[in-house]
Amino acid sequence: MKNRLFSVAGVSRLHGEVKVRFATDLTYVKGLTKAGNTDVELVDAGRDMTKPELVEFLKTTDLYKNPEYQAAIDARAALYAGKDVVKTSKSKAKPSLEAIKARAEAEAAE
């Protein structure tokens, strides 16, 4: 999975819950308001960043002074804390051909 980069971050309120938002440009406001978000506050970071970097950036903005926004930003920061951004999927070990044959013979013997 590749790391997506965003240059805009902020917060919005959807169904009474404050959420952290990420976008590539400020026109995302239009989509958020159309989807029912209110109190949309987005900030242009000035450069492309990953989501964890943008969350840290949000802590340096005036948005972080609002207690509700601060709680949402901190919750998102906790989500990224201690995690490597690169996600890998866990695959199950596949049985060997010998194991499959042994199981088939055991079932046939029953």
C-alpha positions as CSV (number, residue, x, y, z in Angstrom):
1,M,0.0,0.0,0.0
2,K,1.5,3.3,-0.9
3,N,1.4,6.3,1.4
4,R,-0.9,9.0,0.1
5,L,0.1,12.6,0.4
6,F,-2.1,15.5,1.3
7,S,-1.5,19.2,1.5
8,V,-4.7,20.3,3.3
9,A,-6.0,19.2,6.7
10,G,-8.5,20.3,9.2
11,V,-11.7,19.4,11.0
12,S,-15.4,19.2,10.3
13,R,-18.5,18.2,12.2
14,L,-20.7,15.4,10.9
15,H,-23.8,14.3,12.9
16,G,-22.4,16.2,16.0
17,E,-19.0,14.5,15.9
18,V,-15.9,16.4,15.1
19,K,-13.6,14.6,12.6
20,V,-10.2,15.3,11.3
21,R,-10.2,15.6,7.5
22,F,-7.4,15.4,4.8
23,A,-7.5,16.7,1.3
24,T,-5.3,17.5,-1.7
25,D,-6.8,21.0,-2.1
26,L,-9.2,23.4,-0.5
27,T,-12.0,22.6,-2.9
28,Y,-12.7,19.6,-0.6
29,V,-14.8,22.0,1.4
30,K,-17.5,21.8,-1.2
31,G,-17.7,18.0,-1.0
32,L,-17.8,18.0,2.8
33,T,-20.6,20.6,3.0
34,K,-22.6,18.7,0.3
35,A,-22.2,15.5,2.4
36,G,-23.7,17.3,5.4
37,N,-20.6,18.4,7.3
38,T,-20.8,21.7,9.2
39,D,-18.1,23.8,10.9
40,V,-15.6,22.9,8.1
41,E,-12.2,24.3,8.9
42,L,-9.4,23.4,6.5
43,V,-5.8,24.7,6.5
44,D,-3.3,24.5,3.6
45,A,-0.1,23.1,4.9
46,G,2.0,24.5,2.1
47,R,3.5,21.2,1.1
48,D,2.5,17.5,0.7
49,M,2.6,15.4,3.8
50,T,1.4,12.1,5.1
51,K,-1.6,11.9,7.5
52,P,0.5,11.5,10.6
53,E,2.6,14.5,9.6
54,L,-0.5,16.6,8.9
55,V,-1.9,15.7,12.3
56,E,1.3,17.0,13.9
57,F,1.0,20.1,11.7
58,L,-2.6,20.7,13.0
59,K,-1.3,20.8,16.5
60,T,0.6,24.0,15.5
61,T,-2.4,25.8,14.1
62,D,-5.2,27.9,15.7
63,L,-7.6,24.9,15.3
64,Y,-5.8,23.2,18.1
65,K,-6.9,26.0,20.5
66,N,-10.5,24.9,20.3
67,P,-11.0,22.1,22.9
68,E,-13.4,20.0,20.7
69,Y,-11.0,20.2,17.7
70,Q,-8.0,19.5,20.0
71,A,-9.7,16.3,21.3
72,A,-10.3,15.1,17.7
73,I,-6.8,15.9,16.6
74,D,-5.3,14.2,19.7
75,A,-7.5,11.1,19.0
76,R,-6.2,10.9,15.5
77,A,-2.6,11.4,16.7
78,A,-3.1,8.5,19.1
79,L,-4.3,6.4,16.2
80,Y,-1.0,7.0,14.4
81,A,1.2,6.9,17.5
82,G,3.7,4.0,17.4
83,K,2.4,2.7,14.1
84,D,4.4,2.4,11.0
85,V,2.5,4.1,8.2
86,V,3.2,1.3,5.8
87,K,0.5,-1.4,6.2
88,T,1.1,-5.0,5.4
89,S,-1.5,-7.7,5.1
90,K,-1.0,-10.9,7.1
91,S,-1.2,-14.0,5.0
92,K,-2.0,-17.4,6.4
93,A,0.5,-20.2,6.0
94,K,-0.4,-22.5,3.2
95,P,-0.2,-26.2,3.8
96,S,2.4,-28.2,1.9
97,L,1.5,-30.7,-0.7
98,E,2.6,-33.5,1.7
99,A,0.3,-32.2,4.4
100,I,-2.6,-32.2,2.0
101,K,-1.9,-35.7,0.9
102,A,-1.5,-37.0,4.5
103,R,-4.8,-35.4,5.5
104,A,-6.5,-37.0,2.5
105,E,-5.1,-40.4,3.3
106,A,-6.1,-40.0,6.9
107,E,-9.7,-39.1,5.9
108,A,-9.8,-42.0,3.4
109,A,-8.6,-44.5,6.1
110,E,-11.5,-43.5,8.4
